[in-house]
Amino acid sequence: MPASIHEEVDHLLGAVSTPRTSTRLGCPSCGSAHAAQVLGDNGGISYMCTACGHSWS
């Protein structure tokens, strides 16, 4: 467990900056690649388009 929130943020930012071979998400409503991962109902993972506001899981 990190000693501070700063250590946790540094750890998370390091994970984000590493290259991945994943596919980019696209909004099923508008096709935008600007999607954010959000916590869904009952702890599930959902996504929200930051361009049009559409959400999906």
N, CA, C and O atoms as a Maestro MAE file, in Angstrom:
{
 s_m_m2io_version
 :::
 2.0.0
}

f_m_ct {
 s_m_title
 :::
 protein
 m_atom[228] {
  # First column is atom index #
  i_m_mmod_type
  r_m_x_coord
  r_m_y_coord
  r_m_z_coord
  i_m_residue_number
  s_m_chain_name
  s_m_pdb_residue_name
  s_m_pdb_atom_name
  i_m_atomic_number
  :::
  1 25 0.850 -1.180 0.000 1 A "MET " " N  " 7
  2 3 0.000 0.000 0.000 1 A "MET " " CA " 6
  3 2 0.893 1.239 0.000 1 A "MET " " C  " 6
  4 15 1.863 1.305 0.755 1 A "MET " " O  " 8
  5 25 0.570 2.213 -0.839 2 A "PRO " " N  " 7
  6 3 1.408 3.413 -0.889 2 A "PRO " " CA " 6
  7 2 1.309 4.225 0.387 2 A "PRO " " C  " 6
  8 15 0.283 4.221 1.067 2 A "PRO " " O  " 8
  9 25 2.389 4.920 0.703 3 A "ALA " " N  " 7
  10 3 2.423 5.730 1.921 3 A "ALA " " CA " 6
  11 2 1.640 7.027 1.757 3 A "ALA " " C  " 6
  12 15 1.230 7.630 2.748 3 A "ALA " " O  " 8
  13 25 1.429 7.462 0.516 4 A "SER " " N  " 7
  14 3 0.697 8.705 0.294 4 A "SER " " CA " 6
  15 2 -0.093 8.629 -1.001 4 A "SER " " C  " 6
  16 15 0.141 7.754 -1.834 4 A "SER " " O  " 8
  17 25 -1.015 9.537 -1.159 5 A "ILE " " N  " 7
  18 3 -1.800 9.604 -2.394 5 A "ILE " " CA " 6
  19 2 -0.907 9.964 -3.574 5 A "ILE " " C  " 6
  20 15 -1.183 9.557 -4.702 5 A "ILE " " O  " 8
  21 25 0.165 10.726 -3.329 6 A "HIS " " N  " 7
  22 3 1.086 11.097 -4.398 6 A "HIS " " CA " 6
  23 2 1.789 9.878 -4.981 6 A "HIS " " C  " 6
  24 15 1.982 9.794 -6.194 6 A "HIS " " O  " 8
  25 25 2.172 8.935 -4.131 7 A "GLU " " N  " 7
  26 3 2.801 7.713 -4.615 7 A "GLU " " CA " 6
  27 2 1.819 6.903 -5.457 7 A "GLU " " C  " 6
  28 15 2.194 6.335 -6.482 7 A "GLU " " O  " 8
  29 25 0.575 6.855 -5.025 8 A "GLU " " N  " 7
  30 3 -0.441 6.116 -5.781 8 A "GLU " " CA " 6
  31 2 -0.676 6.762 -7.139 8 A "GLU " " C  " 6
  32 15 -0.780 6.057 -8.144 8 A "GLU " " O  " 8
  33 25 -0.762 8.088 -7.191 9 A "VAL " " N  " 7
  34 3 -0.963 8.785 -8.459 9 A "VAL " " CA " 6
  35 2 0.236 8.548 -9.376 9 A "VAL " " C  " 6
  36 15 0.052 8.285 -10.564 9 A "VAL " " O  " 8
  37 25 1.447 8.634 -8.854 10 A "ASP " " N  " 7
  38 3 2.636 8.378 -9.664 10 A "ASP " " CA " 6
  39 2 2.611 6.964 -10.237 10 A "ASP " " C  " 6
  40 15 2.967 6.747 -11.395 10 A "ASP " " O  " 8
  41 25 2.188 6.010 -9.415 11 A "HIS " " N  " 7
  42 3 2.093 4.621 -9.863 11 A "HIS " " CA " 6
  43 2 1.075 4.496 -10.997 11 A "HIS " " C  " 6
  44 15 1.345 3.842 -12.005 11 A "HIS " " O  " 8
  45 25 -0.086 5.117 -10.836 12 A "LEU " " N  " 7
  46 3 -1.130 5.037 -11.856 12 A "LEU " " CA " 6
  47 2 -0.718 5.741 -13.140 12 A "LEU " " C  " 6
  48 15 -0.985 5.237 -14.231 12 A "LEU " " O  " 8
  49 25 -0.076 6.893 -13.029 13 A "LEU " " N  " 7
  50 3 0.375 7.604 -14.217 13 A "LEU " " CA " 6
  51 2 1.439 6.813 -14.960 13 A "LEU " " C  " 6
  52 15 1.487 6.834 -16.190 13 A "LEU " " O  " 8
  53 25 2.279 6.128 -14.229 14 A "GLY " " N  " 7
  54 3 3.288 5.284 -14.858 14 A "GLY " " CA " 6
  55 2 2.654 4.154 -15.646 14 A "GLY " " C  " 6
  56 15 3.142 3.795 -16.718 14 A "GLY " " O  " 8
  57 25 1.580 3.592 -15.131 15 A "ALA " " N  " 7
  58 3 0.878 2.520 -15.827 15 A "ALA " " CA " 6
  59 2 0.197 3.030 -17.091 15 A "ALA " " C  " 6
  60 15 0.131 2.322 -18.096 15 A "ALA " " O  " 8
  61 25 -0.305 4.252 -17.039 16 A "VAL " " N  " 7
  62 3 -0.997 4.819 -18.192 16 A "VAL " " CA " 6
  63 2 -0.024 5.146 -19.313 16 A "VAL " " C  " 6
  64 15 -0.369 5.016 -20.488 16 A "VAL " " O  " 8
  65 25 1.184 5.567 -18.969 17 A "SER " " N  " 7
  66 3 2.120 6.012 -19.987 17 A "SER " " CA " 6
  67 2 2.850 4.862 -20.684 17 A "SER " " C  " 6
  68 15 3.579 5.097 -21.648 17 A "SER " " O  " 8
  69 25 2.669 3.630 -20.219 18 A "THR " " N  " 7
  70 3 3.323 2.515 -20.885 18 A "THR " " CA " 6
  71 2 2.551 2.139 -22.140 18 A "THR " " C  " 6
  72 15 1.320 2.150 -22.126 18 A "THR " " O  " 8
  73 25 3.238 1.808 -23.220 19 A "PRO " " N  " 7
  74 3 2.551 1.454 -24.456 19 A "PRO " " CA " 6
  75 2 1.748 0.170 -24.295 19 A "PRO " " C  " 6
  76 15 2.169 -0.757 -23.602 19 A "PRO " " O  " 8
  77 25 0.605 0.128 -24.933 20 A "ARG " " N  " 7
  78 3 -0.253 -1.049 -24.875 20 A "ARG " " CA " 6
  79 2 -0.638 -1.455 -26.283 20 A "ARG " " C  " 6
  80 15 -0.540 -0.668 -27.224 20 A "ARG " " O  " 8
  81 25 -1.069 -2.672 -26.409 21 A "THR " " N  " 7
  82 3 -1.511 -3.159 -27.704 21 A "THR " " CA " 6
  83 2 -3.033 -3.304 -27.722 21 A "THR " " C  " 6
  84 15 -3.563 -4.161 -28.429 21 A "THR " " O  " 8
  85 25 -3.726 -2.488 -26.963 22 A "SER " " N  " 7
  86 3 -5.177 -2.572 -26.903 22 A "SER " " CA " 6
  87 2 -5.822 -1.762 -28.023 22 A "SER " " C  " 6
  88 15 -5.182 -0.924 -28.658 22 A "SER " " O  " 8
  89 25 -7.087 -2.032 -28.242 23 A "THR " " N  " 7
  90 3 -7.856 -1.325 -29.251 23 A "THR " " CA " 6
  91 2 -8.480 -0.085 -28.636 23 A "THR " " C  " 6
  92 15 -8.946 -0.123 -27.497 23 A "THR " " O  " 8
  93 25 -8.494 1.009 -29.375 24 A "ARG " " N  " 7
  94 3 -9.132 2.228 -28.882 24 A "ARG " " CA " 6
  95 2 -10.637 2.045 -28.864 24 A "ARG " " C  " 6
  96 15 -11.215 1.382 -29.725 24 A "ARG " " O  " 8
  97 25 -11.249 2.644 -27.872 25 A "LEU " " N  " 7
  98 3 -12.698 2.610 -27.777 25 A "LEU " " CA " 6
  99 2 -13.295 3.657 -28.694 25 A "LEU " " C  " 6
  100 15 -12.706 4.716 -28.911 25 A "LEU " " O  " 8
  101 25 -14.435 3.365 -29.217 26 A "GLY " " N  " 7
  102 3 -15.161 4.333 -30.022 26 A "GLY " " CA " 6
  103 2 -16.596 4.384 -29.521 26 A "GLY " " C  " 6
  104 15 -17.192 3.350 -29.221 26 A "GLY " " O  " 8
  105 25 -17.139 5.564 -29.432 27 A "CYS " " N  " 7
  106 3 -18.515 5.744 -28.979 27 A "CYS " " CA " 6
  107 2 -19.465 5.107 -29.991 27 A "CYS " " C  " 6
  108 15 -19.389 5.419 -31.179 27 A "CYS " " O  " 8
  109 25 -20.355 4.224 -29.545 28 A "PRO " " N  " 7
  110 3 -21.303 3.610 -30.479 28 A "PRO " " CA " 6
  111 2 -22.345 4.610 -30.992 28 A "PRO " " C  " 6
  112 15 -23.022 4.345 -31.985 28 A "PRO " " O  " 8
  113 25 -22.473 5.751 -30.320 29 A "SER " " N  " 7
  114 3 -23.455 6.750 -30.730 29 A "SER " " CA " 6
  115 2 -22.900 7.714 -31.770 29 A "SER " " C  " 6
  116 15 -23.517 7.920 -32.815 29 A "SER " " O  " 8
  117 25 -21.730 8.311 -31.489 30 A "CYS " " N  " 7
  118 3 -21.194 9.324 -32.403 30 A "CYS " " CA " 6
  119 2 -19.889 8.907 -33.081 30 A "CYS " " C  " 6
  120 15 -19.442 9.578 -34.011 30 A "CYS " " O  " 8
  121 25 -19.267 7.804 -32.631 31 A "GLY " " N  " 7
  122 3 -18.033 7.325 -33.237 31 A "GLY " " CA " 6
  123 2 -16.767 7.973 -32.711 31 A "GLY " " C  " 6
  124 15 -15.672 7.626 -33.156 31 A "GLY " " O  " 8
  125 25 -16.886 8.906 -31.777 32 A "SER " " N  " 7
  126 3 -15.725 9.598 -31.234 32 A "SER " " CA " 6
  127 2 -14.842 8.631 -30.444 32 A "SER " " C  " 6
  128 15 -15.338 7.700 -29.809 32 A "SER " " O  " 8
  129 25 -13.539 8.863 -30.491 33 A "ALA " " N  " 7
  130 3 -12.586 8.061 -29.716 33 A "ALA " " CA " 6
  131 2 -12.366 8.645 -28.330 33 A "ALA " " C  " 6
  132 15 -11.555 8.122 -27.565 33 A "ALA " " O  " 8
  133 25 -13.068 9.714 -27.990 34 A "HIS " " N  " 7
  134 3 -12.914 10.360 -26.689 34 A "HIS " " CA " 6
  135 2 -13.851 9.709 -25.686 34 A "HIS " " C  " 6
  136 15 -14.965 10.179 -25.455 34 A "HIS " " O  " 8
  137 25 -13.375 8.605 -25.090 35 A "ALA " " N  " 7
  138 3 -14.176 7.864 -24.133 35 A "ALA " " CA " 6
  139 2 -13.434 7.776 -22.811 35 A "ALA " " C  " 6
  140 15 -12.212 7.625 -22.779 35 A "ALA " " O  " 8
  141 25 -14.181 7.871 -21.728 36 A "ALA " " N  " 7
  142 3 -13.606 7.761 -20.390 36 A "ALA " " CA " 6
  143 2 -14.179 6.525 -19.714 36 A "ALA " " C  " 6
  144 15 -15.363 6.221 -19.856 36 A "ALA " " O  " 8
  145 25 -13.336 5.821 -18.985 37 A "GLN " " N  " 7
  146 3 -13.788 4.665 -18.231 37 A "GLN " " CA " 6
  147 2 -14.332 5.151 -16.903 37 A "GLN " " C  " 6
  148 15 -13.670 5.921 -16.207 37 A "GLN " " O  " 8
  149 25 -15.529 4.715 -16.541 38 A "VAL " " N  " 7
  150 3 -16.172 5.144 -15.308 38 A "VAL " " CA " 6
  151 2 -16.679 3.934 -14.544 38 A "VAL " " C  " 6
  152 15 -16.872 2.859 -15.113 38 A "VAL " " O  " 8
  153 25 -16.889 4.119 -13.263 39 A "LEU " " N  " 7
  154 3 -17.432 3.062 -12.429 39 A "LEU " " CA " 6
  155 2 -18.928 2.979 -12.666 39 A "LEU " " C  " 6
  156 15 -19.645 3.961 -12.473 39 A "LEU " " O  " 8
  157 25 -19.397 1.828 -13.077 40 A "GLY " " N  " 7
  158 3 -20.810 1.649 -13.386 40 A "GLY " " CA " 6
  159 2 -21.612 1.187 -12.185 40 A "GLY " " C  " 6
  160 15 -21.107 1.139 -11.063 40 A "GLY " " O  " 8
  161 25 -22.852 0.851 -12.430 41 A "ASP " " N  " 7
  162 3 -23.733 0.340 -11.387 41 A "ASP " " CA " 6
  163 2 -23.184 -0.970 -10.835 41 A "ASP " " C  " 6
  164 15 -22.632 -1.780 -11.580 41 A "ASP " " O  " 8
  165 25 -23.335 -1.174 -9.547 42 A "ASN " " N  " 7
  166 3 -22.900 -2.402 -8.866 42 A "ASN " " CA " 6
  167 2 -21.413 -2.687 -9.042 42 A "ASN " " C  " 6
  168 15 -20.993 -3.844 -9.003 42 A "ASN " " O  " 8
  169 25 -20.621 -1.647 -9.235 43 A "GLY " " N  " 7
  170 3 -19.175 -1.817 -9.321 43 A "GLY " " CA " 6
  171 2 -18.660 -2.259 -10.671 43 A "GLY " " C  " 6
  172 15 -17.463 -2.511 -10.810 43 A "GLY " " O  " 8
  173 25 -19.514 -2.363 -11.672 44 A "GLY " " N  " 7
  174 3 -19.074 -2.756 -13.009 44 A "GLY " " CA " 6
  175 2 -18.346 -1.620 -13.707 44 A "GLY " " C  " 6
  176 15 -18.318 -0.489 -13.224 44 A "GLY " " O  " 8
  177 25 -17.762 -1.938 -14.843 45 A "ILE " " N  " 7
  178 3 -17.036 -0.937 -15.621 45 A "ILE " " CA " 6
  179 2 -17.944 -0.452 -16.752 45 A "ILE " " C  " 6
  180 15 -18.550 -1.251 -17.465 45 A "ILE " " O  " 8
  181 25 -18.025 0.838 -16.897 46 A "SER " " N  " 7
  182 3 -18.778 1.446 -17.981 46 A "SER " " CA " 6
  183 2 -17.900 2.485 -18.657 46 A "SER " " C  " 6
  184 15 -16.822 2.818 -18.163 46 A "SER " " O  " 8
  185 25 -18.359 2.988 -19.770 47 A "TYR " " N  " 7
  186 3 -17.626 3.984 -20.525 47 A "TYR " " CA " 6
  187 2 -18.560 5.144 -20.832 47 A "TYR " " C  " 6
  188 15 -19.771 4.966 -20.961 47 A "TYR " " O  " 8
  189 25 -17.980 6.338 -20.948 48 A "MET " " N  " 7
  190 3 -18.757 7.529 -21.268 48 A "MET " " CA " 6
  191 2 -18.011 8.333 -22.310 48 A "MET " " C  " 6
  192 15 -16.811 8.578 -22.184 48 A "MET " " O  " 8
  193 25 -18.729 8.739 -23.335 49 A "CYS " " N  " 7
  194 3 -18.146 9.562 -24.389 49 A "CYS " " CA " 6
  195 2 -18.067 10.993 -23.880 49 A "CYS " " C  " 6
  196 15 -19.068 11.566 -23.450 49 A "CYS " " O  " 8
  197 25 -16.866 11.566 -23.932 50 A "THR " " N  " 7
  198 3 -16.707 12.948 -23.470 50 A "THR " " CA " 6
  199 2 -17.088 13.946 -24.553 50 A "THR " " C  " 6
  200 15 -17.110 15.151 -24.303 50 A "THR " " O  " 8
  201 25 -17.389 13.459 -25.757 51 A "ALA " " N  " 7
  202 3 -17.812 14.344 -26.831 51 A "ALA " " CA " 6
  203 2 -19.331 14.549 -26.834 51 A "ALA " " C  " 6
  204 15 -19.809 15.675 -26.972 51 A "ALA " " O  " 8
  205 25 -20.095 13.443 -26.680 52 A "CYS " " N  " 7
  206 3 -21.555 13.562 -26.784 52 A "CYS " " CA " 6
  207 2 -22.287 13.203 -25.487 52 A "CYS " " C  " 6
  208 15 -23.478 13.485 -25.362 52 A "CYS " " O  " 8
  209 25 -21.597 12.588 -24.522 53 A "GLY " " N  " 7
  210 3 -22.223 12.246 -23.250 53 A "GLY " " CA " 6
  211 2 -22.880 10.881 -23.201 53 A "GLY " " C  " 6
  212 15 -23.418 10.499 -22.162 53 A "GLY " " O  " 8
  213 25 -22.852 10.132 -24.301 54 A "HIS " " N  " 7
  214 3 -23.437 8.794 -24.331 54 A "HIS " " CA " 6
  215 2 -22.647 7.865 -23.407 54 A "HIS " " C  " 6
  216 15 -21.420 7.953 -23.354 54 A "HIS " " O  " 8
  217 25 -23.323 6.984 -22.684 55 A "SER " " N  " 7
  218 3 -22.637 6.009 -21.829 55 A "SER " " CA " 6
  219 2 -23.044 4.608 -22.225 55 A "SER " " C  " 6
  220 15 -24.168 4.376 -22.672 55 A "SER " " O  " 8
  221 25 -22.108 3.659 -22.055 56 A "TRP " " N  " 7
  222 3 -22.353 2.269 -22.392 56 A "TRP " " CA " 6
  223 2 -21.438 1.375 -21.572 56 A "TRP " " C  " 6
  224 15 -20.487 1.850 -20.953 56 A "TRP " " O  " 8
  225 25 -21.725 0.090 -21.569 57 A "SER " " N  " 7
  226 3 -20.874 -0.867 -20.844 57 A "SER " " CA " 6
  227 2 -20.575 -2.066 -21.689 57 A "SER " " C  " 6
  228 15 -19.873 -2.975 -21.245 57 A "SER " " O  " 8
  :::
 }
 m_bond[227] {
  # First column is bond index #
  i_m_from
  i_m_to
  i_m_order
  :::
  1 1 2 1
  2 2 3 1
  3 3 4 2
  4 3 5 1
  5 5 6 1
  6 6 7 1
  7 7 8 2
  8 7 9 1
  9 9 10 1
  10 10 11 1
  11 11 12 2
  12 11 13 1
  13 13 14 1
  14 14 15 1
  15 15 16 2
  16 15 17 1
  17 17 18 1
  18 18 19 1
  19 19 20 2
  20 19 21 1
  21 21 22 1
  22 22 23 1
  23 23 24 2
  24 23 25 1
  25 25 26 1
  26 26 27 1
  27 27 28 2
  28 27 29 1
  29 29 30 1
  30 30 31 1
  31 31 32 2
  32 31 33 1
  33 33 34 1
  34 34 35 1
  35 35 36 2
  36 35 37 1
  37 37 38 1
  38 38 39 1
  39 39 40 2
  40 39 41 1
  41 41 42 1
  42 42 43 1
  43 43 44 2
  44 43 45 1
  45 45 46 1
  46 46 47 1
  47 47 48 2
  48 47 49 1
  49 49 50 1
  50 50 51 1
  51 51 52 2
  52 51 53 1
  53 53 54 1
  54 54 55 1
  55 55 56 2
  56 55 57 1
  57 57 58 1
  58 58 59 1
  59 59 60 2
  60 59 61 1
  61 61 62 1
  62 62 63 1
  63 63 64 2
  64 63 65 1
  65 65 66 1
  66 66 67 1
  67 67 68 2
  68 67 69 1
  69 69 70 1
  70 70 71 1
  71 71 72 2
  72 71 73 1
  73 73 74 1
  74 74 75 1
  75 75 76 2
  76 75 77 1
  77 77 78 1
  78 78 79 1
  79 79 80 2
  80 79 81 1
  81 81 82 1
  82 82 83 1
  83 83 84 2
  84 83 85 1
  85 85 86 1
  86 86 87 1
  87 87 88 2
  88 87 89 1
  89 89 90 1
  90 90 91 1
  91 91 92 2
  92 91 93 1
  93 93 94 1
  94 94 95 1
  95 95 96 2
  96 95 97 1
  97 97 98 1
  98 98 99 1
  99 99 100 2
  100 99 101 1
  101 101 102 1
  102 102 103 1
  103 103 104 2
  104 103 105 1
  105 105 106 1
  106 106 107 1
  107 107 108 2
  108 107 109 1
  109 109 110 1
  110 110 111 1
  111 111 112 2
  112 111 113 1
  113 113 114 1
  114 114 115 1
  115 115 116 2
  116 115 117 1
  117 117 118 1
  118 118 119 1
  119 119 120 2
  120 119 121 1
  121 121 122 1
  122 122 123 1
  123 123 124 2
  124 123 125 1
  125 125 126 1
  126 126 127 1
  127 127 128 2
  128 127 129 1
  129 129 130 1
  130 130 131 1
  131 131 132 2
  132 131 133 1
  133 133 134 1
  134 134 135 1
  135 135 136 2
  136 135 137 1
  137 137 138 1
  138 138 139 1
  139 139 140 2
  140 139 141 1
  141 141 142 1
  142 142 143 1
  143 143 144 2
  144 143 145 1
  145 145 146 1
  146 146 147 1
  147 147 148 2
  148 147 149 1
  149 149 150 1
  150 150 151 1
  151 151 152 2
  152 151 153 1
  153 153 154 1
  154 154 155 1
  155 155 156 2
  156 155 157 1
  157 157 158 1
  158 158 159 1
  159 159 160 2
  160 159 161 1
  161 161 162 1
  162 162 163 1
  163 163 164 2
  164 163 165 1
  165 165 166 1
  166 166 167 1
  167 167 168 2
  168 167 169 1
  169 169 170 1
  170 170 171 1
  171 171 172 2
  172 171 173 1
  173 173 174 1
  174 174 175 1
  175 175 176 2
  176 175 177 1
  177 177 178 1
  178 178 179 1
  179 179 180 2
  180 179 181 1
  181 181 182 1
  182 182 183 1
  183 183 184 2
  184 183 185 1
  185 185 186 1
  186 186 187 1
  187 187 188 2
  188 187 189 1
  189 189 190 1
  190 190 191 1
  191 191 192 2
  192 191 193 1
  193 193 194 1
  194 194 195 1
  195 195 196 2
  196 195 197 1
  197 197 198 1
  198 198 199 1
  199 199 200 2
  200 199 201 1
  201 201 202 1
  202 202 203 1
  203 203 204 2
  204 203 205 1
  205 205 206 1
  206 206 207 1
  207 207 208 2
  208 207 209 1
  209 209 210 1
  210 210 211 1
  211 211 212 2
  212 211 213 1
  213 213 214 1
  214 214 215 1
  215 215 216 2
  216 215 217 1
  217 217 218 1
  218 218 219 1
  219 219 220 2
  220 219 221 1
  221 221 222 1
  222 222 223 1
  223 223 224 2
  224 223 225 1
  225 225 226 1
  226 226 227 1
  227 227 228 2
  :::
 }
}
